[in-house]
Amino acid sequence: MDVFLKLKAIRCRAAVAWEPGKPLVIEEVEVAPPEAREVRVKIVATSPCRSDLTFRSHDLSNFPMVLGHEASAIIESVGPGVTEFQPGDKVMPISMAQCRECHLCLNPKGNLCVKSWNRQPAQHSRITCRGKTLQQHWGLGTFSEYSVMFDHSVGKINPAAPLYEVCPISCGITTGFGAVVNAAKVEPGSTCAVFGLGTVGLAAVMGCQVAGAKRVIAVDINPGKFKTAEILGATDFLNPNDYDKPIDSVIRDMTDVGVDYSLEASGNVDLMDIAFKSTSRVCGVCVIMGWSDQWMKPLKPVDLICNRTLRGSAVGGYKGKDGIAFMVDAYMEGKIKVDKFITHHMNLEEINEAIELLKHGKSIRTVVTCSVSS
């Protein structure tokens, strides 16, 4: 117990969102010691993700807040009851918790955890600034040099992993790649279509190539993404703006019956409908990865009667801790590419520029250095 009493608050820098839609402000913040079942981590690198943009602009979010959830880090200290980690461990925050104890974690059919809904509310955040408690995005808050998280929201990774390189695995790459291998279960020789070529969609393209698909159709209105998609395994490229008919009709013309697998990564509900219509009416599989609270167009029973499937996938279907450890090992073994996703490197002071690049489709992943890795 004496060890925990000796832990002191850390003063460091963080990018604070004081109000919706406004640029983040680099502030000096205070990060309190971890409490029961919490760890304090030194954030080495973080990557802005589309969900950060959504929460930054959302007037229902709890402001002020520290955004960020995709990151690589080192354990600085642990709170009472933490047995899985020790100072110096290389870790990643996980956006899909894994306590390994609840009935959902013990269910092999899914990757949800009861504690995924038990994130740190504002009153339990360990980060303060100017006398105000800062909400931590998803209980993580990685746009900071240090942060405190529950131990069920952190996963240990290969101690040899280069933290600045593997950072995007924490969320985006795992989400797209896992949707292919875990949710769609793409088979060798199959035909696939991927809608939306951000990090998640490009990772899905890579997953299709690794799974042995013979044809991977990449769909995006930004043709600047096609070169990277080709490097990662895409064989065909479609810009919907180049056609005067729905892109699902174009895909049917290309494949006769539609693709075996389609994966939607944009979060656009109209595109979700198109992605589903692009699949074969017999045993076609459409996986939705993009998040939206809007309604999709209703399906007709006849659309599903011949074993056609529409399903969702959250964070690639991987259980959080297990998934990021597996993906980092796959990178270390040369089985997946990560460098092709990293288009920019910046410092924490440049976080707003990194966000703008992502917002306007001028980057795939920008790795933002928060702290120097020791």
Salt bridges, closest charged atoms under 4 A:
GLU19 OE1 - LYS22 NZ 3.72
GLU27 OE2 - ARG130 NH2 2.32
GLU28 OE1 - ARG11 NH1 3.34
GLU30 OE1 - ARG11 NH2 3.33
GLU35 OE1 - ARG126 NH2 3.39
GLU38 OE1 - ARG126 NE 2.91
ASP52 OD1 - HIS69 ND1 3.37
ASP52 OD1 - HIS137 NE2 3.37
ASP59 OD1 - HIS58 ND1 3.98
GLU70 OE2 - ARG365 NE 2.63
GLU76 OE1 - ARG40 NE 2.60
GLU84 OE2 - ARG100 NH1 3.18
GLU84 OE1 - LYS321 NZ 3.30
ASP89 OD2 - LYS156 NZ 3.61
GLU145 OE2 - ARG13 NH2 3.06
ASP151 OD2 - ARG37 NE 2.72
ASP236 OD1 - ARG215 NE 2.98
ASP253 OD2 - LYS245 NZ 2.43
ASP273 OD2 - LYS277 NZ 3.13
ASP303 OD1 - ARG308 NH1 4.00
ASP322 OD1 - ARG100 NH2 2.80
GLU333 OE1 - LYS335 NZ 3.01
ASP339 OD2 - LYS340 NZ 3.84
GLU349 OE2 - ARG13 NH1 2.05
GLU356 OE2 - ARG56 NH2 3.90
GLU356 OE1 - HIS360 NE2 3.19
